Amino acid sequence: MGIRIKGWEFLMGFFLSINFCLAQTPDVFRLEYMLMPRNTAEAKLSRIKLVANLPIKVGKNDNIIVGGEYNRIEYDLNRRTPYDDVITETFHVADLNMAYILQYNQDWRFVGVVTPRLSSTLTNDIGQGDVSVNMTIGALRDRPKIEKPTRLVLGIAYNSTVAVRVPLPLVYYEKRFHPNWAYVVGAPKSGMKYFFNDNHMLQTEFILDGYYVNLQNTVISSDSGVASSISTSVALFTLGYQYAVAKNIFFYGYAGHTLFQAGVLRDEDRNDIFTLNDQPSFYFRTGFRIGI
């Protein structure tokens, strides 16, 4: 049994997702809820994600993708800090995705993605620091019809909101080594898949995830400095289940635990000035999606 997602669709989904939440499947529509319950640091994090993408065929084999993604993030820290006003904010991250996919030959496709991003508390009018631009280029080699189907993705991503603003490599390799089994090795996601049949799948994941949001109202603390942004970086392990109710229409749910977590406030030079949450947490994610 081959890998069922078409090559260009997978490539698009991979590169459109790596800048925020690192899923590796393409979507026309996705609605998702994520929860990290309150932990020993008295921190709770939740997120609602909404995704929509429109593929437009160009010529015989090429495609343009226009789409968007919105994330509403709630950070709730139930302890006193110098920044109590900041951590009760609702954060907003909205992306406009614009991409071109070129089919080079039967095996290889190339993609370029430009993603203007709004990441802000939106307590005031949109201003400096709220808008950034992320860019990704890469290539996919897809071999779905061989005895043990494989897929290789190589790319470089530039994210203008991270502390170290240098292009970062992206690697994804998937192999269906058994009719029911496949493994994924890469960055930012690795894991195993078990297919009961075409409708039911179990999956383990090791994921690197995170977000960055500009704080429109900077907060001053005599002990720590001036906070102008908030970010969270997470490494986590999950086990999940996906059910296909019809062709390309899925319900899914995942549960797991963080292996590493760092929720921090940063100054205008992106230096960490205050740690909000560095304790382990459980992780839950569920949603509905329509694939391309």
BAPA-967017 format. One record per residue: x, y, z of N, C-alpha, C in turn; residue in three letters. Coordinates in steps of 0.05 Angstrom, whole numbers, always signed. Example, Ala and Ser with C-alpha at 12.3 -4.5 7.8 and 13.67 -1.06 7.14 Angstrom:
<kepas>
<kepa <+264; -114; +156>; <+246; -90; +156>; <+264; -66; +156>; "ALA">;
<kepa <+257; -45; +142>; <+273; -21; +143>; <+258; +1; +157>; "SER">;
</kepas>
This chain:
<kepas>
<kepa <+17; -24; +0>; <+0; +0; +0>; <+18; +25; +0>; "MET">;
<kepa <+14; +44; -18>; <+31; +67; -21>; <+22; +89; -2>; "GLY">;
<kepa <+39; +109; +0>; <+32; +134; +15>; <+12; +149; -1>; "ILE">;
<kepa <-11; +155; +10>; <-34; +163; -5>; <-34; +193; -12>; "ARG">;
<kepa <-23; +210; +4>; <-24; +239; -1>; <-6; +245; -25>; "ILE">;
<kepa <-17; +261; -44>; <-2; +269; -67>; <+22; +285; -59>; "LYS">;
<kepa <+43; +283; -76>; <+68; +296; -69>; <+67; +325; -65>; "GLY">;
<kepa <+55; +340; -84>; <+54; +370; -81>; <+37; +378; -58>; "TRP">;
<kepa <+15; +363; -53>; <-2; +369; -30>; <+13; +366; -4>; "GLU">;
<kepa <+28; +344; -1>; <+43; +340; +23>; <+64; +362; +26>; "PHE">;
<kepa <+78; +369; +5>; <+98; +389; +6>; <+87; +416; +15>; "LEU">;
<kepa <+64; +423; +5>; <+51; +448; +12>; <+44; +447; +42>; "MET">;
<kepa <+31; +426; +50>; <+24; +424; +78>; <+47; +425; +97>; "GLY">;
<kepa <+69; +412; +89>; <+93; +412; +106>; <+104; +440; +110>; "PHE">;
<kepa <+108; +455; +88>; <+120; +481; +89>; <+102; +503; +100>; "PHE">;
<kepa <+75; +500; +96>; <+57; +519; +107>; <+54; +516; +137>; "LEU">;
<kepa <+61; +493; +148>; <+57; +488; +176>; <+81; +492; +194>; "SER">;
<kepa <+106; +492; +182>; <+129; +491; +199>; <+134; +517; +215>; "ILE">;
<kepa <+123; +540; +206>; <+128; +565; +220>; <+114; +568; +246>; "ASN">;
<kepa <+93; +552; +251>; <+80; +555; +277>; <+75; +528; +290>; "PHE">;
<kepa <+56; +514; +281>; <+50; +488; +293>; <+57; +467; +272>; "CYS">;
<kepa <+73; +447; +280>; <+88; +432; +261>; <+73; +407; +252>; "LEU">;
<kepa <+51; +411; +240>; <+37; +388; +228>; <+50; +382; +201>; "ALA">;
<kepa <+45; +358; +190>; <+57; +351; +165>; <+37; +339; +146>; "GLN">;
<kepa <+12; +349; +147>; <-8; +341; +127>; <-21; +366; +116>; "THR">;
<kepa <-28; +366; +90>; <-40; +390; +79>; <-70; +391; +85>; "PRO">;
<kepa <-81; +415; +85>; <-109; +418; +92>; <-122; +440; +74>; "ASP">;
<kepa <-147; +434; +65>; <-164; +455; +55>; <-176; +470; +79>; "VAL">;
<kepa <-183; +454; +100>; <-195; +466; +124>; <-186; +450; +148>; "PHE">;
<kepa <-181; +464; +170>; <-174; +451; +195>; <-185; +468; +218>; "ARG">;
<kepa <-197; +455; +238>; <-205; +467; +263>; <-194; +450; +285>; "LEU">;
<kepa <-178; +462; +303>; <-164; +446; +323>; <-163; +461; +350>; "GLU">;
<kepa <-164; +445; +371>; <-161; +455; +398>; <-138; +441; +412>; "TYR">;
<kepa <-121; +456; +425>; <-98; +445; +440>; <-99; +455; +469>; "MET">;
<kepa <-92; +438; +488>; <-92; +445; +516>; <-68; +433; +530>; "LEU">;
<kepa <-53; +450; +544>; <-33; +441; +563>; <-42; +449; +591>; "MET">;
<kepa <-53; +430; +606>; <-66; +436; +632>; <-46; +449; +652>; "PRO">;
<kepa <-57; +460; +673>; <-41; +473; +693>; <-20; +454; +705>; "ARG">;
<kepa <+5; +462; +707>; <+26; +445; +717>; <+37; +456; +744>; "ASN">;
<kepa <+60; +446; +752>; <+70; +454; +778>; <+80; +483; +779>; "THR">;
<kepa <+83; +495; +756>; <+90; +524; +754>; <+65; +541; +754>; "ALA">;
<kepa <+41; +528; +758>; <+15; +542; +757>; <+10; +554; +730>; "GLU">;
<kepa <+20; +542; +709>; <+17; +552; +682>; <-2; +535; +666>; "ALA">;
<kepa <-20; +547; +651>; <-39; +534; +633>; <-38; +548; +606>; "LYS">;
<kepa <-38; +532; +585>; <-36; +543; +558>; <-57; +529; +540>; "LEU">;
<kepa <-73; +544; +525>; <-92; +533; +506>; <-90; +548; +480>; "SER">;
<kepa <-99; +534; +458>; <-98; +546; +432>; <-120; +536; +414>; "ARG">;
<kepa <-133; +554; +400>; <-152; +547; +379>; <-140; +554; +352>; "ILE">;
<kepa <-140; +535; +334>; <-127; +539; +307>; <-149; +536; +286>; "LYS">;
<kepa <-148; +555; +266>; <-165; +553; +243>; <-148; +557; +218>; "LEU">;
<kepa <-150; +538; +199>; <-134; +538; +175>; <-152; +536; +150>; "VAL">;
<kepa <-145; +551; +129>; <-159; +548; +103>; <-139; +553; +81>; "ALA">;
<kepa <-138; +536; +61>; <-120; +539; +38>; <-135; +533; +12>; "ASN">;
<kepa <-127; +548; -9>; <-140; +545; -35>; <-118; +539; -56>; "LEU">;
<kepa <-117; +515; -67>; <-98; +509; -89>; <-109; +518; -116>; "PRO">;
<kepa <-91; +530; -132>; <-98; +540; -158>; <-79; +527; -178>; "ILE">;
<kepa <-89; +512; -197>; <-72; +499; -217>; <-61; +519; -237>; "LYS">;
<kepa <-35; +517; -243>; <-22; +535; -262>; <-9; +517; -283>; "VAL">;
<kepa <-16; +521; -309>; <-5; +504; -329>; <-13; +475; -325>; "GLY">;
<kepa <+4; +456; -334>; <-3; +428; -333>; <+2; +415; -305>; "LYS">;
<kepa <+24; +423; -292>; <+32; +409; -267>; <+37; +427; -243>; "ASN">;
<kepa <+40; +453; -247>; <+48; +471; -226>; <+23; +481; -211>; "ASP">;
<kepa <+28; +492; -186>; <+5; +501; -170>; <+13; +526; -154>; "ASN">;
<kepa <-6; +543; -150>; <-4; +566; -132>; <-23; +559; -108>; "ILE">;
<kepa <-13; +565; -84>; <-30; +561; -60>; <-33; +588; -46>; "ILE">;
<kepa <-58; +596; -41>; <-64; +620; -26>; <-81; +611; -2>; "VAL">;
<kepa <-73; +619; +22>; <-88; +610; +46>; <-81; +626; +70>; "GLY">;
<kepa <-92; +618; +92>; <-87; +632; +117>; <-90; +613; +141>; "GLY">;
<kepa <-79; +622; +163>; <-81; +607; +188>; <-83; +627; +211>; "GLU">;
<kepa <-102; +621; +230>; <-105; +638; +253>; <-103; +621; +278>; "TYR">;
<kepa <-88; +631; +298>; <-84; +618; +324>; <-91; +637; +346>; "ASN">;
<kepa <-109; +629; +363>; <-117; +645; +387>; <-106; +631; +411>; "ARG">;
<kepa <-88; +643; +426>; <-73; +631; +447>; <-80; +644; +474>; "ILE">;
<kepa <-87; +627; +493>; <-93; +636; +521>; <-71; +626; +539>; "GLU">;
<kepa <-58; +645; +553>; <-37; +638; +572>; <-47; +646; +600>; "TYR">;
<kepa <-49; +627; +618>; <-60; +632; +645>; <-39; +622; +665>; "ASP">;
<kepa <-27; +641; +679>; <-7; +635; +700>; <-19; +643; +727>; "LEU">;
<kepa <-24; +623; +744>; <-39; +627; +769>; <-19; +631; +792>; "ASN">;
<kepa <-1; +651; +788>; <+17; +659; +810>; <+26; +687; +805>; "ARG">;
<kepa <+34; +701; +826>; <+41; +730; +823>; <+69; +732; +811>; "ARG">;
<kepa <+72; +750; +792>; <+97; +756; +779>; <+99; +786; +774>; "THR">;
<kepa <+122; +797; +767>; <+124; +826; +760>; <+108; +833; +736>; "PRO">;
<kepa <+97; +813; +721>; <+84; +818; +696>; <+55; +806; +696>; "TYR">;
<kepa <+41; +810; +718>; <+14; +798; +720>; <-5; +808; +698>; "ASP">;
<kepa <-2; +833; +689>; <-19; +843; +668>; <-14; +829; +641>; "ASP">;
<kepa <+11; +823; +636>; <+19; +810; +610>; <+7; +782; +608>; "VAL">;
<kepa <+9; +767; +629>; <+3; +738; +626>; <-27; +733; +627>; "ILE">;
<kepa <-44; +753; +630>; <-72; +749; +627>; <-83; +757; +599>; "THR">;
<kepa <-64; +764; +581>; <-71; +772; +554>; <-80; +748; +537>; "GLU">;
<kepa <-96; +753; +517>; <-101; +734; +496>; <-83; +742; +473>; "THR">;
<kepa <-68; +722; +462>; <-49; +727; +440>; <-61; +718; +414>; "PHE">;
<kepa <-53; +732; +392>; <-64; +726; +366>; <-40; +723; +346>; "HIS">;
<kepa <-41; +701; +331>; <-21; +696; +310>; <-37; +690; +284>; "VAL">;
<kepa <-34; +706; +264>; <-48; +703; +239>; <-28; +703; +216>; "ALA">;
<kepa <-29; +683; +198>; <-11; +680; +175>; <-27; +683; +149>; "ASP">;
<kepa <-15; +696; +130>; <-24; +695; +102>; <-4; +680; +86>; "LEU">;
<kepa <-12; +656; +75>; <+7; +639; +61>; <+5; +643; +31>; "ASN">;
<kepa <+27; +647; +18>; <+29; +649; -11>; <+52; +632; -21>; "MET">;
<kepa <+45; +613; -38>; <+66; +594; -46>; <+63; +586; -76>; "ALA">;
<kepa <+86; +578; -87>; <+86; +567; -114>; <+100; +540; -114>; "TYR">;
<kepa <+88; +520; -127>; <+99; +493; -128>; <+106; +487; -157>; "ILE">;
<kepa <+130; +480; -162>; <+140; +474; -189>; <+147; +444; -191>; "LEU">;
<kepa <+135; +430; -210>; <+141; +402; -214>; <+165; +401; -233>; "GLN">;
<kepa <+188; +393; -223>; <+213; +392; -239>; <+214; +368; -257>; "TYR">;
<kepa <+207; +345; -245>; <+205; +320; -261>; <+186; +301; -246>; "ASN">;
<kepa <+186; +276; -254>; <+167; +257; -242>; <+171; +254; -212>; "GLN">;
<kepa <+196; +255; -203>; <+202; +251; -174>; <+204; +276; -158>; "ASP">;
<kepa <+214; +298; -170>; <+221; +322; -154>; <+202; +345; -159>; "TRP">;
<kepa <+195; +359; -137>; <+180; +384; -138>; <+195; +404; -120>; "ARG">;
<kepa <+193; +430; -128>; <+205; +451; -113>; <+183; +471; -104>; "PHE">;
<kepa <+187; +483; -81>; <+167; +501; -70>; <+181; +526; -58>; "VAL">;
<kepa <+167; +549; -61>; <+175; +573; -47>; <+151; +585; -33>; "GLY">;
<kepa <+154; +592; -8>; <+132; +602; +9>; <+139; +629; +21>; "VAL">;
<kepa <+122; +648; +19>; <+124; +674; +33>; <+100; +676; +52>; "VAL">;
<kepa <+106; +682; +78>; <+85; +682; +98>; <+86; +708; +114>; "THR">;
<kepa <+72; +729; +106>; <+68; +752; +124>; <+53; +743; +149>; "PRO">;
<kepa <+62; +752; +173>; <+51; +743; +198>; <+44; +767; +216>; "ARG">;
<kepa <+21; +765; +228>; <+13; +783; +250>; <+14; +767; +276>; "LEU">;
<kepa <+30; +776; +295>; <+32; +763; +321>; <+32; +784; +342>; "SER">;
<kepa <+10; +786; +357>; <+6; +809; +375>; <-15; +803; +396>; "SER">;
<kepa <-15; +820; +416>; <-37; +820; +436>; <-61; +835; +426>; "THR">;
<kepa <-57; +852; +406>; <-79; +868; +394>; <-95; +884; +414>; "LEU">;
<kepa <-81; +894; +435>; <-94; +912; +454>; <-95; +940; +443>; "THR">;
<kepa <-78; +947; +424>; <-78; +973; +411>; <-80; +969; +381>; "ASN">;
<kepa <-78; +991; +366>; <-76; +989; +337>; <-51; +975; +329>; "ASP">;
<kepa <-51; +961; +306>; <-28; +947; +296>; <-5; +966; +291>; "ILE">;
<kepa <+19; +959; +302>; <+42; +977; +299>; <+68; +962; +296>; "GLY">;
<kepa <+90; +976; +301>; <+116; +964; +297>; <+120; +940; +316>; "GLN">;
<kepa <+130; +918; +305>; <+135; +894; +320>; <+112; +873; +317>; "GLY">;
<kepa <+89; +882; +308>; <+66; +864; +306>; <+67; +847; +280>; "ASP">;
<kepa <+80; +857; +259>; <+80; +844; +233>; <+108; +835; +226>; "VAL">;
<kepa <+111; +811; +215>; <+137; +801; +206>; <+132; +785; +181>; "SER">;
<kepa <+154; +776; +168>; <+152; +760; +144>; <+170; +736; +147>; "VAL">;
<kepa <+159; +712; +142>; <+175; +687; +143>; <+176; +676; +114>; "ASN">;
<kepa <+198; +662; +108>; <+202; +652; +81>; <+214; +623; +83>; "MET">;
<kepa <+205; +607; +64>; <+215; +579; +63>; <+219; +571; +34>; "THR">;
<kepa <+240; +556; +29>; <+245; +544; +3>; <+252; +515; +7>; "ILE">;
<kepa <+244; +497; -11>; <+251; +469; -7>; <+244; +452; -31>; "GLY">;
<kepa <+248; +426; -28>; <+244; +407; -49>; <+233; +381; -38>; "ALA">;
<kepa <+218; +367; -54>; <+207; +341; -46>; <+213; +320; -67>; "LEU">;
<kepa <+223; +297; -58>; <+225; +273; -75>; <+206; +252; -66>; "ARG">;
<kepa <+187; +246; -83>; <+165; +228; -75>; <+166; +203; -93>; "ASP">;
<kepa <+167; +179; -80>; <+167; +154; -94>; <+145; +135; -83>; "ARG">;
<kepa <+120; +140; -90>; <+98; +125; -78>; <+93; +97; -90>; "PRO">;
<kepa <+104; +91; -113>; <+97; +67; -127>; <+118; +45; -125>; "LYS">;
<kepa <+140; +49; -110>; <+159; +28; -107>; <+150; +9; -85>; "ILE">;
<kepa <+164; -13; -81>; <+156; -34; -62>; <+153; -22; -34>; "GLU">;
<kepa <+172; -6; -25>; <+170; +7; +1>; <+171; +37; -4>; "LYS">;
<kepa <+148; +50; -6>; <+146; +78; -14>; <+161; +96; +5>; "PRO">;
<kepa <+173; +117; -6>; <+188; +136; +9>; <+181; +165; +1>; "THR">;
<kepa <+187; +183; +19>; <+183; +212; +14>; <+205; +227; +29>; "ARG">;
<kepa <+219; +244; +14>; <+241; +260; +26>; <+235; +290; +21>; "LEU">;
<kepa <+237; +306; +42>; <+233; +335; +40>; <+258; +348; +52>; "VAL">;
<kepa <+270; +366; +37>; <+293; +382; +46>; <+286; +412; +41>; "LEU">;
<kepa <+293; +428; +61>; <+287; +457; +58>; <+302; +474; +77>; "GLY">;
<kepa <+298; +500; +73>; <+309; +520; +91>; <+287; +540; +97>; "ILE">;
<kepa <+285; +547; +123>; <+264; +566; +132>; <+277; +589; +147>; "ALA">;
<kepa <+267; +613; +141>; <+276; +637; +155>; <+252; +649; +170>; "TYR">;
<kepa <+255; +651; +196>; <+234; +662; +214>; <+245; +688; +226>; "ASN">;
<kepa <+233; +710; +220>; <+244; +736; +229>; <+237; +742; +258>; "SER">;
<kepa <+221; +725; +271>; <+213; +730; +299>; <+230; +716; +320>; "THR">;
<kepa <+247; +697; +311>; <+263; +682; +331>; <+287; +699; +340>; "VAL">;
<kepa <+298; +690; +363>; <+320; +706; +374>; <+345; +706; +356>; "ALA">;
<kepa <+352; +682; +345>; <+374; +680; +327>; <+363; +679; +298>; "VAL">;
<kepa <+366; +701; +284>; <+353; +704; +258>; <+371; +694; +236>; "ARG">;
<kepa <+373; +667; +234>; <+388; +655; +212>; <+370; +633; +200>; "VAL">;
<kepa <+374; +627; +174>; <+358; +605; +162>; <+364; +579; +176>; "PRO">;
<kepa <+342; +563; +180>; <+344; +538; +193>; <+337; +515; +174>; "LEU">;
<kepa <+351; +492; +176>; <+345; +470; +158>; <+320; +455; +166>; "PRO">;
<kepa <+306; +444; +146>; <+283; +427; +149>; <+288; +400; +136>; "LEU">;
<kepa <+283; +379; +150>; <+287; +352; +140>; <+263; +334; +147>; "VAL">;
<kepa <+253; +319; +128>; <+232; +300; +133>; <+236; +276; +115>; "TYR">;
<kepa <+237; +253; +127>; <+239; +228; +111>; <+219; +208; +122>; "TYR">;
<kepa <+202; +198; +104>; <+181; +178; +111>; <+185; +153; +94>; "GLU">;
<kepa <+183; +130; +107>; <+185; +105; +92>; <+163; +86; +102>; "LYS">;
<kepa <+148; +75; +83>; <+128; +54; +88>; <+142; +27; +86>; "ARG">;
<kepa <+155; +18; +108>; <+171; -6; +107>; <+155; -32; +109>; "PHE">;
<kepa <+129; -29; +115>; <+111; -52; +118>; <+83; -43; +110>; "HIS">;
<kepa <+66; -60; +100>; <+39; -51; +92>; <+24; -36; +114>; "PRO">;
<kepa <+30; -42; +139>; <+17; -29; +161>; <+34; -9; +176>; "ASN">;
<kepa <+59; -7; +170>; <+78; +9; +186>; <+93; +29; +169>; "TRP">;
<kepa <+98; +53; +180>; <+115; +73; +168>; <+129; +88; +190>; "ALA">;
<kepa <+153; +98; +184>; <+167; +115; +203>; <+174; +141; +191>; "TYR">;
<kepa <+177; +161; +208>; <+183; +189; +200>; <+207; +198; +216>; "VAL">;
<kepa <+228; +207; +202>; <+251; +218; +215>; <+256; +247; +204>; "VAL">;
<kepa <+259; +266; +222>; <+263; +293; +212>; <+263; +313; +234>; "GLY">;
<kepa <+264; +338; +225>; <+263; +362; +243>; <+245; +382; +228>; "ALA">;
<kepa <+222; +388; +241>; <+217; +388; +270>; <+199; +365; +280>; "PRO">;
<kepa <+195; +344; +265>; <+178; +322; +274>; <+189; +295; +266>; "LYS">;
<kepa <+186; +275; +284>; <+193; +248; +279>; <+172; +230; +292>; "SER">;
<kepa <+170; +205; +282>; <+150; +187; +295>; <+146; +162; +280>; "GLY">;
<kepa <+126; +147; +288>; <+118; +121; +276>; <+88; +122; +270>; "MET">;
<kepa <+80; +108; +248>; <+52; +106; +241>; <+44; +77; +238>; "LYS">;
<kepa <+21; +70; +248>; <+10; +44; +245>; <-18; +46; +232>; "TYR">;
<kepa <-22; +34; +209>; <-47; +35; +194>; <-63; +9; +198>; "PHE">;
<kepa <-85; +11; +213>; <-103; -12; +215>; <-115; -19; +188>; "PHE">;
<kepa <-124; +3; +174>; <-135; +1; +147>; <-136; +30; +136>; "ASN">;
<kepa <-152; +34; +115>; <-152; +61; +104>; <-167; +82; +121>; "ASP">;
<kepa <-181; +72; +142>; <-197; +91; +158>; <-185; +96; +186>; "ASN">;
<kepa <-168; +78; +196>; <-159; +80; +224>; <-128; +80; +224>; "HIS">;
<kepa <-117; +99; +239>; <-88; +101; +241>; <-80; +110; +269>; "MET">;
<kepa <-59; +97; +280>; <-46; +106; +305>; <-19; +118; +297>; "LEU">;
<kepa <-11; +139; +313>; <+14; +152; +306>; <+28; +162; +332>; "GLN">;
<kepa <+54; +157; +334>; <+70; +170; +355>; <+85; +193; +342>; "THR">;
<kepa <+90; +214; +358>; <+103; +238; +348>; <+123; +248; +369>; "GLU">;
<kepa <+146; +256; +360>; <+164; +274; +375>; <+164; +300; +360>; "PHE">;
<kepa <+156; +322; +374>; <+150; +348; +361>; <+166; +370; +375>; "ILE">;
<kepa <+176; +388; +359>; <+186; +414; +368>; <+165; +435; +360>; "LEU">;
<kepa <+155; +450; +380>; <+133; +469; +375>; <+140; +495; +389>; "ASP">;
<kepa <+123; +516; +384>; <+128; +541; +398>; <+113; +564; +385>; "GLY">;
<kepa <+115; +587; +398>; <+103; +611; +387>; <+118; +636; +397>; "TYR">;
<kepa <+115; +658; +383>; <+126; +684; +390>; <+104; +705; +386>; "TYR">;
<kepa <+100; +723; +406>; <+80; +744; +403>; <+91; +770; +413>; "VAL">;
<kepa <+86; +791; +398>; <+94; +818; +406>; <+74; +828; +427>; "ASN">;
<kepa <+85; +841; +449>; <+69; +854; +469>; <+66; +883; +463>; "LEU">;
<kepa <+41; +892; +456>; <+38; +920; +448>; <+42; +939; +471>; "GLN">;
<kepa <+34; +930; +495>; <+38; +947; +519>; <+62; +935; +534>; "ASN">;
<kepa <+86; +946; +530>; <+109; +936; +544>; <+106; +941; +574>; "THR">;
<kepa <+117; +923; +590>; <+114; +924; +619>; <+142; +926; +632>; "VAL">;
<kepa <+144; +944; +651>; <+170; +949; +664>; <+170; +937; +692>; "ILE">;
<kepa <+192; +923; +698>; <+197; +913; +725>; <+225; +922; +733>; "SER">;
<kepa <+227; +933; +757>; <+253; +942; +767>; <+273; +920; +770>; "SER">;
<kepa <+263; +895; +773>; <+281; +872; +777>; <+290; +860; +751>; "ASP">;
<kepa <+272; +859; +731>; <+277; +843; +707>; <+282; +859; +682>; "SER">;
<kepa <+270; +883; +679>; <+273; +898; +655>; <+247; +904; +641>; "GLY">;
<kepa <+248; +909; +616>; <+224; +916; +600>; <+217; +892; +582>; "VAL">;
<kepa <+193; +881; +585>; <+184; +859; +569>; <+169; +870; +544>; "ALA">;
<kepa <+179; +862; +520>; <+166; +871; +496>; <+155; +848; +479>; "SER">;
<kepa <+161; +823; +487>; <+150; +800; +472>; <+149; +776; +491>; "SER">;
<kepa <+133; +756; +483>; <+131; +731; +498>; <+134; +707; +479>; "ILE">;
<kepa <+148; +687; +487>; <+152; +663; +470>; <+152; +638; +487>; "SER">;
<kepa <+145; +616; +473>; <+146; +590; +486>; <+159; +570; +466>; "THR">;
<kepa <+177; +554; +476>; <+190; +532; +460>; <+184; +506; +475>; "SER">;
<kepa <+176; +486; +460>; <+168; +461; +472>; <+178; +437; +455>; "VAL">;
<kepa <+188; +417; +469>; <+193; +391; +457>; <+175; +371; +471>; "ALA">;
<kepa <+160; +355; +456>; <+141; +338; +468>; <+137; +311; +453>; "LEU">;
<kepa <+126; +292; +467>; <+121; +265; +456>; <+91; +260; +458>; "PHE">;
<kepa <+78; +251; +436>; <+50; +246; +436>; <+43; +219; +423>; "THR">;
<kepa <+19; +209; +430>; <+8; +186; +418>; <-20; +193; +409>; "LEU">;
<kepa <-27; +188; +383>; <-52; +197; +373>; <-66; +177; +355>; "GLY">;
<kepa <-92; +184; +349>; <-109; +167; +333>; <-123; +185; +312>; "TYR">;
<kepa <-125; +175; +288>; <-139; +190; +267>; <-159; +171; +253>; "GLN">;
<kepa <-183; +182; +250>; <-205; +167; +237>; <-214; +181; +212>; "TYR">;
<kepa <-214; +167; +189>; <-224; +179; +164>; <-254; +172; +161>; "ALA">;
<kepa <-270; +193; +164>; <-299; +189; +161>; <-307; +187; +132>; "VAL">;
<kepa <-291; +198; +114>; <-295; +197; +85>; <-268; +204; +73>; "ALA">;
<kepa <-266; +202; +46>; <-241; +208; +33>; <-232; +237; +39>; "LYS">;
<kepa <-208; +239; +51>; <-196; +265; +58>; <-210; +281; +79>; "ASN">;
<kepa <-228; +268; +95>; <-242; +281; +118>; <-235; +265; +143>; "ILE">;
<kepa <-224; +278; +163>; <-213; +264; +186>; <-221; +278; +213>; "PHE">;
<kepa <-224; +261; +233>; <-224; +269; +261>; <-199; +258; +274>; "PHE">;
<kepa <-187; +272; +293>; <-163; +262; +305>; <-160; +272; +334>; "TYR">;
<kepa <-144; +257; +349>; <-138; +265; +377>; <-111; +255; +385>; "GLY">;
<kepa <-96; +272; +400>; <-70; +265; +409>; <-67; +272; +439>; "TYR">;
<kepa <-52; +256; +453>; <-45; +262; +481>; <-16; +256; +485>; "ALA">;
<kepa <-3; +272; +503>; <+25; +268; +507>; <+35; +284; +531>; "GLY">;
<kepa <+62; +288; +531>; <+75; +301; +554>; <+99; +316; +543>; "HIS">;
<kepa <+105; +339; +555>; <+129; +354; +546>; <+154; +341; +557>; "THR">;
<kepa <+175; +342; +540>; <+202; +334; +549>; <+218; +358; +557>; "LEU">;
<kepa <+211; +381; +545>; <+224; +406; +551>; <+204; +428; +546>; "PHE">;
<kepa <+205; +449; +563>; <+187; +472; +559>; <+200; +497; +570>; "GLN">;
<kepa <+199; +519; +556>; <+209; +545; +565>; <+191; +567; +555>; "ALA">;
<kepa <+175; +578; +573>; <+158; +601; +568>; <+171; +625; +580>; "GLY">;
<kepa <+180; +645; +564>; <+195; +667; +573>; <+185; +694; +563>; "VAL">;
<kepa <+191; +715; +577>; <+188; +742; +567>; <+215; +752; +557>; "LEU">;
<kepa <+214; +768; +535>; <+239; +778; +522>; <+238; +808; +521>; "ARG">;
<kepa <+263; +819; +520>; <+265; +848; +516>; <+266; +854; +486>; "ASP">;
<kepa <+270; +879; +479>; <+269; +887; +451>; <+292; +875; +435>; "GLU">;
<kepa <+313; +866; +448>; <+335; +853; +434>; <+332; +822; +434>; "ASP">;
<kepa <+308; +812; +441>; <+302; +784; +442>; <+317; +768; +463>; "ARG">;
<kepa <+327; +782; +483>; <+340; +768; +506>; <+320; +759; +526>; "ASN">;
<kepa <+323; +735; +538>; <+305; +726; +559>; <+309; +743; +584>; "ASP">;
<kepa <+287; +753; +595>; <+290; +770; +619>; <+273; +759; +642>; "ILE">;
<kepa <+254; +741; +636>; <+238; +729; +658>; <+226; +703; +649>; "PHE">;
<kepa <+229; +682; +665>; <+218; +656; +659>; <+190; +653; +671>; "THR">;
<kepa <+170; +648; +654>; <+143; +644; +663>; <+137; +615; +670>; "LEU">;
<kepa <+148; +597; +654>; <+141; +569; +656>; <+164; +551; +645>; "ASN">;
<kepa <+176; +535; +662>; <+197; +516; +652>; <+192; +489; +664>; "ASP">;
<kepa <+167; +483; +672>; <+161; +457; +684>; <+146; +439; +664>; "GLN">;
<kepa <+148; +413; +668>; <+134; +394; +650>; <+104; +397; +651>; "PRO">;
<kepa <+91; +388; +629>; <+62; +391; +627>; <+51; +369; +609>; "SER">;
<kepa <+26; +361; +615>; <+12; +344; +597>; <+3; +360; +572>; "PHE">;
<kepa <-4; +345; +551>; <-11; +358; +525>; <-33; +343; +512>; "TYR">;
<kepa <-54; +358; +503>; <-76; +346; +489>; <-83; +362; +464>; "PHE">;
<kepa <-89; +349; +442>; <-96; +362; +417>; <-118; +346; +403>; "ARG">;
<kepa <-139; +359; +394>; <-160; +346; +379>; <-171; +364; +358>; "THR">;
<kepa <-182; +353; +336>; <-192; +370; +315>; <-205; +355; +293>; "GLY">;
<kepa <-213; +371; +273>; <-225; +361; +248>; <-212; +374; +225>; "PHE">;
<kepa <-206; +359; +204>; <-193; +370; +181>; <-204; +358; +155>; "ARG">;
<kepa <-202; +374; +134>; <-208; +365; +107>; <-182; +368; +90>; "ILE">;
<kepa <-172; +346; +81>; <-147; +346; +66>; <-152; +355; +37>; "GLY">;
<kepa <-130; +363; +24>; <-132; +372; -4>; <-136; +347; -22>; "ILE">;
</kepas>
